[in-house]
Structures are given as structure tokens and as C-alpha cells.
Amino acid sequence: LNPASDALAQHFIDASARLGLEVGAQPTGGGSDGNFTHQAGIPTIDALGPVGGNPHTTDEYIVASTLVDRVALTSYGIASWVEAWETGQKGE
């Protein structure tokens, strides 16, 4: 477990609620550069892209109607995390 990543995930869950969206966090398998940053103790989350399914297959798809919401969440989540860090509201 990585407390810094847990805090970042919770921040994005809270940010999604402020935007009227609902997201969750769960550990997943697979390869990602995020595995290296997570192990180094750097706050790391992955999979903020659009909703979809069947990843890495010929049947992979995205739900186009989720694109705008996910861009809004990613933008707002990053901006509010940086603002909280700059104002000393986060200890990570």
C-alpha cells in the first residue's frame, strides 16, 4: 500500500463528487509506468480515461459520452490537488 496514492485517489473521488460524478478506486493488475512511481512512493493513480471495456483486445471500446466528464474530472482533480499542495492543505 502507498498512503500517498491512497490520498490522491481519495482526492479524485472527492473531486468527482463535487462535479456530480461518481468514480471509485480499486487496485488492478497489469503493466503501467505507474507501477514504478507507486513503488517509489510517488502519489500515483491510473485509468482516468473514458469508460470502456475489453481493454487491449480487438473488441476494446470507449463510451464516447463519458469523454467530457473524464476530461473535466482530470482537469479539476489536478488543478485542485496542486492548489491544495501549494496552500499547504495536503501533507503529501
N, CA and C of each residue as an Amber inpcrd file, in Angstrom:
protein
   276
   0.8390000  -1.1950000   0.0000000   0.0000000   0.0000000   0.0000000
   0.8680000   1.2360000   0.0000000   0.3430000   2.2990000  -0.5700000
   1.0510000   3.5690000  -0.6640000   0.1080000   4.6520000  -0.1720000
   0.3240000   5.1630000   1.0450000  -0.5900000   6.1740000   1.5920000
  -0.7260000   7.4130000   0.7060000   0.3530000   7.8070000   0.0340000
   0.2700000   8.9800000  -0.8370000  -0.6650000   8.7180000  -2.0150000
  -0.6040000   7.5180000  -2.5800000  -1.5110000   7.1720000  -3.6800000
  -2.9470000   7.0540000  -3.1820000  -3.1110000   6.5080000  -1.9780000
  -4.4590000   6.4240000  -1.3960000  -5.0590000   7.8120000  -1.2220000
  -4.2370000   8.7630000  -0.7560000  -4.7240000  10.1380000  -0.5710000
  -5.0810000  10.7730000  -1.9000000  -4.2680000  10.5210000  -2.9280000
  -4.5580000  11.0650000  -4.2600000  -5.8370000  10.4600000  -4.8190000
  -5.9970000   9.1580000  -4.6550000  -7.2280000   8.5090000  -5.1250000
  -8.4420000   9.0910000  -4.4180000  -8.3410000   9.2810000  -3.1000000
  -9.4660000   9.8600000  -2.3590000  -9.7500000  11.2830000  -2.8240000
  -8.6940000  12.0320000  -3.1350000  -8.8740000  13.3900000  -3.6470000
  -9.6980000  13.3620000  -4.9380000  -9.3870000  12.4370000  -5.8430000
 -10.1310000  12.3610000  -7.1010000 -11.5530000  11.8430000  -6.8870000
 -11.7490000  10.9730000  -5.9310000 -13.1090000  10.5320000  -5.6030000
 -13.9150000  11.7260000  -5.0930000 -13.3130000  12.5170000  -4.2000000
 -13.9880000  13.7130000  -3.6820000 -14.2300000  14.7380000  -4.7820000
 -13.2410000  14.9220000  -5.6510000 -13.3860000  15.8620000  -6.7640000
 -14.5250000  15.4320000  -7.6810000 -14.6350000  14.1380000  -7.9190000
 -15.7120000  13.6600000  -8.7880000 -17.0730000  13.9670000  -8.1700000
 -17.1760000  13.8190000  -6.8660000 -18.4450000  14.1160000  -6.1920000
 -18.7870000  15.6020000  -6.3200000 -17.7700000  16.4710000  -6.2030000
 -18.0260000  17.9130000  -6.3430000 -18.4910000  18.2590000  -7.7520000
 -18.1120000  17.4440000  -8.7310000 -18.5490000  17.6600000 -10.1120000
 -19.8360000  16.9220000 -10.4400000 -20.3900000  16.2150000  -9.4550000
 -21.6130000  15.4630000  -9.6850000 -21.3730000  14.1420000 -10.4020000
 -20.1420000  13.6570000 -10.3440000 -19.7880000  12.3910000 -10.9830000
 -19.5260000  11.3560000  -9.9000000 -19.4270000  10.1230000 -10.3050000
 -19.1240000   9.0590000  -9.3470000 -18.0120000   8.1860000  -9.9010000
 -16.9010000   8.1360000  -9.1750000 -15.8170000   7.2210000  -9.5230000
 -15.3940000   6.5030000  -8.2540000 -14.6640000   5.4440000  -8.4300000
 -14.1510000   4.6830000  -7.3000000 -12.6890000   4.3620000  -7.5310000
 -12.1130000   3.6790000  -6.5880000 -10.7110000   3.2780000  -6.7030000
 -10.6010000   1.7990000  -6.3640000  -9.7870000   1.1190000  -7.1190000
  -9.5350000  -0.2960000  -6.8440000  -8.1840000  -0.6660000  -7.4400000
  -7.4480000  -1.5050000  -6.7590000  -6.1900000  -1.9720000  -7.3410000
  -6.4680000  -2.8940000  -8.5160000  -5.6180000  -2.8220000  -9.5130000
  -5.7700000  -3.6910000 -10.6840000  -4.4180000  -4.2810000 -11.0430000
  -4.4380000  -5.2970000 -11.8150000  -3.2030000  -5.8980000 -12.3020000
  -2.7770000  -5.2350000 -13.5990000  -1.7520000  -5.7570000 -14.1750000
  -1.3230000  -5.2560000 -15.4660000  -0.0800000  -4.4020000 -15.3690000
   0.4120000  -4.0170000 -16.5280000   1.6280000  -3.2270000 -16.5920000
   1.3270000  -1.7600000 -16.8350000   2.0350000  -0.9270000 -16.1400000
   1.8830000   0.5130000 -16.2870000   3.1340000   1.1690000 -15.7370000
   3.5460000   2.2840000 -16.3190000   4.6520000   3.0540000 -15.7440000
   4.3050000   3.4990000 -14.3340000   3.0130000   3.5830000 -14.0470000
   2.5680000   3.9480000 -12.7060000   3.0320000   2.9700000 -11.6430000
   3.3030000   1.7290000 -12.0230000   3.8250000   0.7550000 -11.0560000
   5.1500000   1.2230000 -10.4740000   5.9950000   1.8310000 -11.3190000
   7.2970000   2.3000000 -10.8570000   7.1600000   3.5070000  -9.9310000
   6.3090000   4.4740000 -10.2990000   6.1490000   5.6560000  -9.4500000
   5.4740000   5.2870000  -8.1340000   4.5250000   4.3780000  -8.1970000
   3.8500000   3.9300000  -6.9800000   4.8530000   3.2910000  -6.0210000
   5.6980000   2.4090000  -6.5220000   6.6950000   1.7450000  -5.6880000
   7.7030000   2.7360000  -5.1190000   7.9390000   3.8430000  -5.8100000
   8.8750000   4.8650000  -5.3390000   8.2290000   5.8010000  -4.3120000
   6.9540000   5.5740000  -4.0130000   6.2710000   6.3960000  -3.0270000
   5.6730000   7.6750000  -3.5860000   5.6770000   7.8150000  -4.9030000
   5.1100000   8.9970000  -5.5530000   3.6100000   8.7750000  -5.7110000
   2.7920000   9.7450000  -5.2980000   1.3390000   9.5660000  -5.4520000
   0.9970000   9.2320000  -6.9050000   0.2980000   8.1250000  -7.0950000
   0.0320000   7.6240000  -8.4410000  -1.3790000   7.0600000  -8.5350000
  -2.0760000   7.4820000  -9.5660000  -3.3440000   6.8410000  -9.9330000
  -3.3250000   6.6380000 -11.4410000  -4.1780000   5.7760000 -11.9110000
  -4.2120000   5.4360000 -13.3270000  -5.6700000   5.2720000 -13.7280000
  -5.9010000   5.2310000 -15.0090000  -7.2270000   4.9340000 -15.5600000
  -8.2350000   6.0540000 -15.3470000  -7.8310000   7.2780000 -15.6350000
  -8.7710000   8.3910000 -15.5930000  -9.4230000   8.6350000 -16.9490000
  -9.1650000   7.7680000 -17.8860000  -9.7210000   7.9240000 -19.2230000
 -11.2000000   7.6190000 -19.2710000 -11.7450000   7.5920000 -20.4600000
 -13.1780000   7.3570000 -20.6090000 -13.5710000   5.9500000 -20.1550000
 -14.8280000   5.8030000 -19.8450000 -15.3760000   4.4920000 -19.5200000
 -15.3090000   3.6430000 -20.7820000 -15.0430000   2.3800000 -20.6230000
 -14.9670000   1.4830000 -21.7680000 -14.8770000   0.0470000 -21.3050000
 -14.4190000  -0.7940000 -22.1890000 -14.3130000  -2.2010000 -21.8380000
 -13.4420000  -2.9790000 -22.7980000 -13.2140000  -4.2210000 -22.4490000
 -12.4110000  -5.1550000 -23.2460000 -11.0370000  -4.5830000 -23.6090000
 -10.2970000  -4.0640000 -22.6030000  -9.0240000  -3.4070000 -22.9270000
  -8.0250000  -4.3420000 -23.5990000  -7.2700000  -3.7610000 -24.5100000
  -6.1680000  -4.4490000 -25.2030000  -6.6330000  -5.6540000 -26.0150000
  -7.8430000  -5.5770000 -26.5230000  -8.3610000  -6.6230000 -27.4090000
  -8.8970000  -5.9660000 -28.6680000  -9.2360000  -6.7720000 -29.6440000
  -9.8320000  -6.2250000 -30.8630000 -11.2490000  -5.7240000 -30.6130000
 -11.8140000  -6.0650000 -29.4550000 -13.1610000  -5.6030000 -29.1070000
 -13.1370000  -4.4420000 -28.1140000 -11.9630000  -3.8360000 -27.9140000
 -11.8710000  -2.7080000 -26.9880000 -12.7670000  -1.5660000 -27.4740000
 -13.3860000  -0.8690000 -26.5200000 -14.2660000   0.2370000 -26.8810000
 -14.2570000   1.2860000 -25.7790000 -14.6940000   2.4900000 -26.1290000
 -14.9430000   3.5360000 -25.1400000 -16.3800000   3.9970000 -25.2880000
 -16.9030000   4.5140000 -24.2100000 -18.2390000   5.1140000 -24.2330000
 -18.0160000   6.6030000 -24.4680000 -18.2540000   7.0430000 -25.6940000
 -17.9350000   8.4170000 -26.0970000 -18.5910000   9.4610000 -25.2010000
 -19.7560000   9.1620000 -24.6850000 -20.4640000  10.1420000 -23.8500000
 -19.7520000  10.4080000 -22.5240000 -18.7420000   9.6060000 -22.1750000
 -18.0120000   9.8250000 -20.9220000 -16.7670000  10.6850000 -21.1060000
 -16.4230000  11.0340000 -22.3390000 -15.1960000  11.7940000 -22.5960000
 -15.1810000  13.1550000 -21.8980000 -16.2330000  13.9210000 -22.0410000
 -16.2520000  15.2740000 -21.4660000 -16.1630000  15.2180000 -19.9460000
 -16.9220000  14.3240000 -19.3280000 -16.8700000  14.2050000 -17.8690000
 -15.4790000  13.8190000 -17.3840000 -14.8150000  12.9100000 -18.0740000
 -13.4870000  12.4680000 -17.6470000 -12.4400000  13.5610000 -17.8500000
 -12.5620000  14.3390000 -18.9170000 -11.6490000  15.4780000 -19.0990000
 -11.8710000  16.4960000 -17.9830000 -13.1280000  16.7640000 -17.6560000
 -13.4320000  17.7020000 -16.5780000 -12.8660000  17.2050000 -15.2520000
 -13.0460000  15.9250000 -14.9520000 -12.5430000  15.3700000 -13.7040000
 -11.0230000  15.4270000 -13.6540000 -10.3680000  15.0330000 -14.7210000
  -8.9100000  15.0530000 -14.7390000  -8.3800000  16.4710000 -14.5530000
  -8.9480000  17.4240000 -15.2780000  -8.5080000  18.8200000 -15.1750000
  -8.7550000  19.3870000 -13.7880000  -9.9550000  19.2070000 -13.2970000
 -10.3020000  19.7380000 -11.9810000  -9.5180000  19.0200000 -10.8800000
  -9.3880000  17.7140000 -10.9970000  -8.6650000  16.9540000  -9.9860000
  -7.2180000  17.3840000  -9.8720000  -6.5510000  17.5750000 -11.0000000
  -5.1530000  18.0080000 -10.9800000  -5.0570000  19.4330000 -10.4450000
  -5.8780000  20.3310000 -10.9610000  -5.8090000  21.7330000 -10.5250000
  -6.0780000  21.8780000  -9.0300000  -7.0600000  21.1670000  -8.5180000
  -7.3850000  21.2930000  -7.0950000  -6.3420000  20.6140000  -6.2190000
  -5.6910000  19.5450000  -6.7170000  -4.6030000  18.8920000  -5.9700000
  -3.4130000  19.8440000  -5.8560000  -3.0520000  20.4750000  -6.9700000
  -1.9280000  21.4210000  -6.9620000  -2.2390000  22.6080000  -6.0520000
  -3.4470000  23.1280000  -6.1520000  -3.8300000  24.2520000  -5.2920000
  -3.7440000  23.8640000  -3.8130000  -4.2260000  22.6880000  -3.4740000
  -4.1670000  22.2350000  -2.0810000  -2.7160000  22.0540000  -1.6330000
  -1.8870000  21.5330000  -2.4910000  -0.4740000  21.3430000  -2.1620000
   0.2110000  22.6900000  -1.9620000  -0.0620000  23.6540000  -2.8640000
   0.5660000  24.9660000  -2.7820000   0.1380000  25.7440000  -1.5410000
  -1.0740000  25.5130000  -1.0830000  -1.5720000  26.2430000   0.0790000
  -1.3690000  25.4760000   1.3730000  -0.6820000  24.3370000   1.2750000
  -0.3510000  23.5730000   2.4740000  -1.5010000  22.7620000   3.0520000
  -2.5310000  22.5240000   2.2480000  -3.6750000  21.7450000   2.7380000
  -3.4800000  20.2500000   2.5840000  -2.3950000  19.8380000   1.9340000
  -2.0800000  18.4160000   1.7640000  -0.6890000  18.1800000   2.3270000
  -0.5220000  17.0700000   3.0130000   0.7760000  16.7440000   3.5650000
   1.6290000  15.8820000   2.6620000   1.1030000  15.4620000   1.5270000
   1.8350000  14.5550000   0.6620000   2.8500000  15.3190000  -0.1620000
